[in-house]
């Protein structure tokens, strides 16, 4: 009788914990980008944030959604990808608007200060993804170009997935590509720290946040029986985060000369 009374309490409590864990999975990944978004809006300066972070996360989450059509996994993971895609598009929109505005302001100041009367204000050249210029890839002048590029990639990847959906090898490979792309997001930061022998300009708090988030995510994968790809690459993310923290500790004990370029703290995991 007492056990039945405890079940009456434990069942809804377990359900509440499950909902909380699912909510944390869906929205937890975008939390680190909220202060970054607010900081860019406040300072009107997007130089400290690499839009290649958006590129990596867009590709990874689009591939993950396509993987879901071949092998269904936990719904919170699917919704996490959708929320992350929307978040990265918002980040791209803000960064593009701020960058273009700053370029125009620089041009205005330059021509206003020019002594040559023949000089006149010129609008910076418009860069589009249809130019196919590798030097300006993912540095376009309009948010619409990013959207078109994402839609084109989604269309091509979706069509290939549609043709190969019956192939177990293709589906499993697609899953590995999705999570492996996201898992290597911290590798460029790891490499940068190694080249400069310094972690100056990198926010330790942010790395700690990523480490705790990746650890929680990996535990969620393991406990909920997510596909093997998710668990393996989640562990890889944790290892990369720990390696970055190890660099911070080692370089703090043996400081080198300051790096010539100091990155914005919020862009510590930027490409």
Residue pairs with C-beta under 8 A, 6 or more apart in sequence:
21 76
21 220
22 75
22 76
23 76
24 216
25 74
25 76
25 77
25 80
25 217
25 220
26 76
26 79
26 80
26 83
27 80
27 83
28 213
28 216
28 217
29 80
29 83
29 84
29 213
29 217
30 83
30 84
30 87
31 209
31 213
32 206
32 209
32 210
32 213
33 87
33 91
35 266
36 49
36 91
36 266
36 267
37 90
37 91
37 94
39 266
40 46
40 49
40 94
40 95
40 98
41 94
44 98
44 101
44 102
45 98
45 102
46 94
46 95
46 98
46 99
47 264
48 263
48 264
48 265
48 266
48 267
48 270
49 91
49 95
49 264
49 266
49 267
49 270
50 267
50 270
50 271
51 91
51 92
51 95
51 138
51 139
52 138
52 270
52 271
53 88
53 185
53 267
53 269
53 270
53 271
54 88
54 89
54 91
54 92
54 95
55 138
55 271
56 181
56 182
56 184
56 185
56 271
57 84
57 85
57 88
57 182
57 185
58 85
58 88
58 89
58 150
59 153
59 181
60 178
60 179
60 181
60 182
60 185
61 80
61 81
61 82
61 84
61 85
61 88
61 178
61 182
62 81
62 85
62 150
62 153
62 154
62 157
63 157
63 174
63 177
63 178
63 181
64 77
64 78
64 81
64 175
64 178
64 179
64 182
65 78
65 81
65 82
66 157
66 158
66 161
66 174
66 178
67 73
67 171
67 174
67 175
67 178
68 78
69 161
69 165
70 161
70 165
70 170
70 171
70 174
70 175
71 171
71 172
71 175
71 227
73 226
73 227
73 230
74 224
74 226
77 226
77 230
89 146
89 147
89 150
92 143
92 146
93 143
96 140
96 141
96 142
96 143
96 146
97 143
100 124
100 141
103 124
104 123
104 124
107 121
107 122
107 123
107 124
108 121
111 119
111 120
111 121
111 122
124 141
125 141
126 141
126 142
127 133
127 136
127 139
127 140
127 141
127 145
128 140
128 141
128 142
128 145
129 137
129 140
129 145
129 146
129 148
129 149
130 145
138 146
140 146
161 170
161 174
164 170
164 171
165 171
172 229
175 227
175 229
175 230
176 229
176 233
178 229
179 229
179 230
179 232
179 233
179 234
180 229
180 233
180 236
182 233
182 237
183 233
183 234
183 236
183 237
183 240
184 236
184 240
185 237
185 269
185 271
186 210
186 237
186 240
186 241
186 244
186 269
187 240
188 270
188 271
189 202
189 244
189 268
189 269
189 270
190 240
190 243
190 244
190 247
193 199
193 202
193 244
193 247
193 248
193 251
194 247
196 256
196 259
197 251
197 256
198 251
198 255
198 256
198 257
198 258
198 259
199 244
199 247
199 248
199 251
199 252
200 258
200 259
200 262
201 259
201 261
201 262
201 263
201 264
201 265
201 268
202 244
202 248
202 263
202 265
202 268
203 265
203 266
203 268
204 245
204 248
206 265
206 266
206 268
206 269
207 241
207 244
207 245
207 248
207 268
207 269
208 245
210 237
210 241
210 269
211 238
211 241
211 242
211 245
214 234
214 237
214 238
214 241
215 238
217 234
217 237
218 231
218 234
218 235
218 237
218 238
220 226
221 230
221 231
221 234
222 231
263 270
